[in-house]
């Protein structure tokens, strides 16, 4: 039951030792796959070079921040043609490479940044246990892969005149889907 709070669905991670303090909720995770694939040549490797601890910040539990301490293994690549001799196992369902927060926390922070913005979105984070700076919220919003809106199916045209007579323009509004507005100069 406790493992479902921390682990992504269908993951090969196990929760080793959850503990609780007054200010945080640290938990240790291990991956139990026997092999990992090299990032360059995609060959499976089973010989472990070393291990290191990676700390990730996850969604809060009961208003307290959650820190996941993940034991990551480094492997030797067996392929003699591969330029990479040592590589670390990746956990794409939990967090991207070199990230300090899980994808779940990054999505929650991005949603907060989209809804209320940087400064107002960062203020309630202390009470919620989801700490971030306003700059972090805005950076996560800017890094989001936006999809291009589809072209409008119907088009409405409205003409208007600015106070300066030479600045007459047409405005095209998309009537379905996402509204797109373009000013076209009148010739």
C-alpha positions as CSV (number, residue, x, y, z in Angstrom):
1,X,0.0,0.0,0.0
2,X,2.7,2.5,1.0
3,X,4.8,1.7,-2.2
4,X,1.9,2.8,-4.5
5,X,2.2,6.3,-3.1
6,X,5.8,6.7,-4.2
7,X,6.3,4.4,-7.2
8,X,5.0,4.9,-10.7
9,X,2.7,2.2,-12.1
10,X,4.4,-0.9,-13.6
11,X,7.8,0.1,-12.3
12,X,10.7,-2.3,-11.3
13,X,11.5,-0.3,-8.2
14,X,11.0,-1.5,-4.6
15,X,10.6,0.7,-1.5
16,X,13.3,-0.3,0.9
17,X,13.0,1.9,4.0
18,X,10.4,4.6,4.4
19,X,11.0,6.8,7.4
20,X,9.3,9.9,8.7
21,X,10.7,13.1,10.3
22,X,8.9,16.3,11.4
23,X,9.8,18.2,8.2
24,X,10.2,15.6,5.5
25,X,9.4,12.1,4.4
26,X,12.6,10.4,3.0
27,X,12.3,7.0,1.3
28,X,14.9,4.7,-0.1
29,X,14.3,3.0,-3.5
30,X,16.2,0.2,-5.3
31,X,15.8,-1.1,-8.9
32,X,15.9,-4.9,-9.2
33,X,16.4,-5.5,-12.9
34,X,19.4,-7.8,-13.6
35,X,20.6,-5.9,-16.7
36,X,20.5,-2.4,-18.2
37,X,20.9,-1.4,-21.8
38,X,23.8,0.8,-22.9
39,X,22.6,4.3,-24.1
40,X,24.7,4.3,-27.3
41,X,24.9,0.7,-28.6
42,X,21.7,-0.7,-26.8
43,X,23.6,-3.8,-25.8
44,X,22.4,-5.4,-22.5
45,X,25.0,-5.2,-19.6
46,X,24.9,-7.1,-16.4
47,X,28.4,-6.4,-14.8
48,X,28.0,-3.6,-12.2
49,X,30.8,-1.1,-12.0
50,X,29.5,0.9,-8.9
51,X,26.5,2.4,-7.3
52,X,25.6,6.0,-6.3
53,X,22.7,7.6,-4.5
54,X,20.4,10.0,-6.4
55,X,18.0,12.2,-4.5
56,X,14.7,13.1,-6.2
57,X,11.9,15.3,-4.8
58,X,8.4,13.9,-5.2
59,X,4.8,15.0,-4.5
60,X,4.2,15.8,-0.8
61,X,2.4,13.4,1.5
62,X,0.3,14.8,4.4
63,X,1.7,18.3,3.7
64,X,5.4,17.1,4.1
65,X,7.9,17.1,1.2
66,X,8.9,13.6,0.0
67,X,12.5,12.8,-0.8
68,X,13.3,9.7,-2.8
69,X,16.8,8.3,-2.3
70,X,17.4,6.1,-5.3
71,X,20.3,3.7,-5.5
72,X,21.4,3.9,-9.1
73,X,23.9,1.3,-10.6
74,X,26.7,2.0,-13.1
75,X,27.4,-0.8,-15.6
76,X,30.3,-1.8,-17.8
77,X,29.4,-1.9,-21.5
78,X,30.4,-5.2,-23.0
79,X,30.6,-4.1,-26.7
80,X,34.2,-3.4,-27.8
81,X,33.0,-1.1,-30.6
82,X,31.0,1.1,-28.2
83,X,32.9,4.4,-27.2
84,X,31.1,4.4,-23.8
85,X,32.7,2.1,-21.3
86,X,30.6,2.9,-18.3
87,X,26.9,4.1,-18.2
88,X,24.2,4.6,-15.5
89,X,20.8,2.9,-15.6
90,X,18.0,5.2,-16.6
91,X,14.5,5.4,-15.0
92,X,12.4,7.3,-17.6
93,X,9.1,6.5,-15.8
94,X,10.3,8.1,-12.6
95,X,12.5,11.0,-13.7
96,X,14.5,12.2,-16.7
97,X,18.3,12.0,-16.7
98,X,19.9,14.6,-14.4
99,X,16.6,15.8,-13.0
100,X,16.2,16.6,-9.3
101,X,12.4,16.1,-9.2
102,X,10.1,13.3,-10.4
103,X,8.0,13.8,-13.5
104,X,4.9,13.8,-11.2
105,X,6.2,16.8,-9.2
106,X,7.3,18.6,-12.4
107,X,3.8,18.1,-13.9
108,X,2.1,19.4,-10.7
109,X,4.4,22.5,-10.6
110,X,3.9,23.1,-14.3
111,X,0.1,23.0,-13.8
112,X,0.3,25.5,-11.0
113,X,2.5,27.8,-13.1
114,X,0.0,27.6,-16.0
115,X,-3.0,28.3,-13.8
116,X,-1.8,31.1,-11.6
117,X,1.6,32.1,-12.8
118,X,5.0,32.4,-11.1
119,X,4.8,34.5,-8.0
120,X,1.2,33.6,-6.9
121,X,1.9,30.0,-7.7
122,X,5.0,29.8,-5.4
123,X,3.4,31.3,-2.3
124,X,1.0,28.5,-1.3
125,X,3.8,25.9,-1.8
126,X,5.0,26.2,1.8
127,X,1.6,25.1,3.3
128,X,1.2,22.4,0.6
129,X,4.7,21.0,1.0
130,X,5.4,21.6,-2.7
131,X,8.2,24.0,-2.5
132,X,9.4,25.9,-5.6
133,X,10.5,29.4,-6.6
134,X,8.5,31.6,-9.0
135,X,11.4,31.2,-11.5
136,X,11.1,27.4,-11.4
137,X,7.4,27.5,-12.1
138,X,7.9,29.8,-15.1
139,X,10.9,27.7,-16.4
140,X,8.8,24.5,-16.3
141,X,6.0,26.3,-18.2
142,X,8.5,27.5,-20.8
143,X,10.0,24.0,-21.2
144,X,6.6,22.4,-21.8
145,X,6.3,21.0,-25.4
146,X,3.3,23.0,-26.6
147,X,1.3,21.5,-29.5
148,X,0.6,23.8,-32.4
149,X,-3.2,24.6,-32.6
150,X,-5.1,23.2,-35.6
151,X,-6.0,25.7,-38.3
152,X,-9.5,27.1,-38.0
153,X,-12.3,25.4,-39.9
154,X,-14.4,28.6,-40.3
155,X,-13.1,32.1,-40.7
156,X,-14.8,35.4,-39.8
157,X,-13.6,38.7,-41.1
158,X,-14.0,42.0,-39.3
159,X,-12.6,45.3,-40.6
160,X,-11.8,48.3,-38.4
161,X,-10.1,51.6,-38.7
162,X,-7.5,53.0,-36.4
163,X,-7.5,56.7,-35.6
164,X,-4.7,57.3,-38.1
165,X,-6.4,57.0,-41.5
166,X,-3.4,55.1,-43.1
167,X,-3.6,52.3,-40.5
168,X,-6.7,50.5,-41.7
169,X,-6.6,46.7,-41.2
170,X,-8.6,43.5,-41.4
171,X,-8.8,41.0,-38.5
172,X,-9.4,37.3,-39.2
173,X,-10.9,35.3,-36.3
174,X,-11.0,31.5,-36.2
175,X,-14.6,30.5,-35.3
176,X,-13.9,26.9,-34.3
177,X,-11.3,25.5,-32.1
178,X,-8.7,27.9,-30.8
179,X,-9.2,31.5,-31.9
180,X,-6.4,32.8,-34.1
181,X,-6.3,36.6,-34.8
182,X,-4.2,38.1,-37.6
183,X,-4.2,41.7,-38.8
184,X,-3.9,42.0,-42.5
185,X,-3.1,45.4,-44.0
186,X,-5.7,46.8,-46.4
187,X,-4.3,47.8,-49.8
